Amino acid sequence: MFWKRLLYYLDITTLFKKRKEGKNINLSLMHGMNRITILVFIICLIVMLVKYFA
């Protein structure tokens, strides 16, 4: 359940879906920024692990 929600949240296609009417644009932008920071964090962890084991 947790992994399914996380993968949906990090899915790039859900980032560009059309917004529902009445949804706050600031909230949408905040969620987009959160997705970007999570992806950058995961990429940095992978780079650090590769450097550590190489």
Summary of the structure (lengths in Angstrom):
residues: 54
radius of gyration: 14.6
end to end distance: 33.6
largest distance: 50.3
contacts: 92
relative contact order: 0.10
helix: 78%
strand: 0%
